[in-house]
Amino acid sequence: MEGRQMYSSILVPIDLDEPSSWSKAVPAACALARCFAARLTLATVVEDSVATRQVQWSAIGYRKLVSTAKARLSSLGDDLIQDLPFETMVGTGSIGGGILTLAGQVEADLIVLSSHRPAMRDWLIGAHASRVVRHASQSVLVVRE
């Protein structure tokens, strides 16, 4: 890999309502971004089921829901990341699929995400992190709580 940097674009998907999704993943991603001078993107996904419940697919309500998520994500990034430039993106759809779509859009070569310790429901249903790990074409770093 002489003459090439290992990572040039790092995506960090987070759940805006779950501090454990960013408490360790964002610092790990920031350290890697500094090390490789990589572009850093914080992302969140507005799930279709949430949109259905909250705005009943009203176009205006849906845009507001996505806009609010983007504003919350930017504010969180400003609080967590003091010394690096970063971008924010909001995806839609299923959590796993939305993360993979966003990773493709930013041409991420690394996804850094958090995962809680597996519970029985994760073994039966499958955690979002495991879906990303199984289906991503990029490298994935899973940071445990």
N, C-alpha and C positions, 0 to 999 in steps of 0.2 A: 504494500500500500504506500510505497514511497511516493512523496509528492501529493498524496491525497489525504484529506482529513477524514477521520473515521465517521463522524456525524456532522451534517451540515444543517439539518432541520429536525428539531425535537418537538413532538406534540405531547402535551400533558392534559389528558382528559380528566375533568373533576366533576364531582356532584356538588353543586352549590349549597345543598342543604346538609352535607355530610363533611364536617371538618377533617375526619380521618382520611378523606380522599385526597386532601392536599397537604396535610401536616408534614408528611415525610416525602411524598412524591415531588412536590415543588422544589424543596431544597436539593434533592438528588438531581433533578433535571437542571437546576441552575448551576450546580457544580459541573455537570457534564457540558452545558452550554458554554461556560467559561473556559473549560479545558480545551474544547474543540472550536471555539469561536462560532458556535452554531446559533442559528435562528431559533428562538423559543416561542412556541405558540401554546397559550392556555385555551382549553376548549371545554365546552359543556354541550350536552345534548338535551333538547326538549323532546321528551317522549311523546309519541302520538297519543297514547292513552291519557297522559296529563293534559294535552291540548284538548282532547275530546271532552274531558271532565270540566276543565276550567273555562273554555271559550266556546264549546260546542261548534267548532270549526268556523266560527265567524272570522272572516278575513281580517277585519280590523282588530278583533280581539287576539287573533293568532299573531299578527305583526307586533302587537303590544307585548304579548307574552315573550316573544323572541327578543324584542328590544330591551325588555326588563332583564332578561337573562344576560344579555350582552353587557348592560350597564353594571349588573352585579358582578359579573366576571371581571370586568375592567377594574372595578373598585377593589375587588379581592386581590387582583394582580398587583395593583398599586401598593396595597398593604403588605403583600408577601415578598415582592421583588423590588428591592431598592436600587440595585446597581447594574441592572441589565435591561436592555430594550426587549420588549415582548409584544406579541400580537395576541388578539383574542378572536375566537370564532365560535359561533353557535350553530350546531347541527340539529337536525330533526330526524324523527323516525325511531327505530329501536335503539337502545343504548349501544349495543355492540356494533350494529350496522352503521349507526351514526358516527361512531368513533373511527371506524375503518374508512368511511367516506371522507371524513375530515382529514385523516392522515393522507389520503390520496390527493386531496385538494391542496394541501400545503407541501406536498412532496416530502413528507417526513421520512427520514430513514431510521428514526428511533421513536418509539412510543413509550413514555414513562407513565405508569399508572399504579394506583394503590389497590391493594386487595386485603380484605379482612381475612382472618382465619376461617377456613371453610367450616360451615355448619352443615347439618344433614340436608337442609333444603338446597344447598349449593351442589351437593353430590347428586341429588335427584333432578334438579332443574338446570343447573349449570350457571355459574357466576358470569357476570359481564366480562370480568377480566379473563376468564378461561376462554370465552368465545373470541375475544380479541387475540389472545395468544395463539389459538388454533387456526384462525383465519387470516391473520395479518401477513402481508408480504414483507413488512418491515421487521426489524429487530424490536423486541418488546422487553422492557425491564419492568418487572413487577416488584413493587416495594411493599413489603409487609408492614402491618401496624406494629 
